[in-house]
Amino acid sequence: MNSKFSALVFAFIIMSATAFADAPASLTVISTSTSSVYKIYYKTKEVGKVKVSIINSANQLVFSEVLSNVASFVRPYNFSELAEGEYTIVLEDKNGKQVEKVNYTMNRIVSFIKVTEVANDQNKYMLNVANNGSEVVTVKIFANNALLHKQDVQVTGSFGLIYNLSQVKATTDSKITFEVSTSSGKTEMITF
């Protein structure tokens, strides 16, 4: 029984190795951290000529190039000058044609803004800003609608700061308002 099972496993391994040996070139398209750049990964066993074409949703050729004497490559393609939309990347070599679709959207900065009171510490406030890019964040602090503080901060990734407002003369009715605006157009107003 074990010899039959071993023979079947051996036959499967041989068939799998043969199938992978005759496999066509592999094509992988990956969006990079800046969404306007896509990297194309290509690999095959034989050196040859490869044509890369990029076609828009109206079936118009927007870019084409021919690479000679290659068996593999990794190349970035920048879409930043193209309109948003679906694009088709076509790779042609002597084994045929491979097609990959990408949906290009311009790099938009997504921001998260949060202001909270620091626990067990009166008149201290914590500002947290997180984003997927780099932008200028403007922080304005008001006490009863009078501007107390204004600050512009360049934020890349995450940013945190504690504001100590213990020197601000306040009554029990006083309201502290934080207005936080990003250069990408997001504004949050938080009142305490």
Summary of the structure (lengths in Angstrom):
residues: 192
radius of gyration: 28.3
end to end distance: 76.2
largest distance: 88.1
contacts: 488
relative contact order: 0.13
helix: 10%
strand: 62%
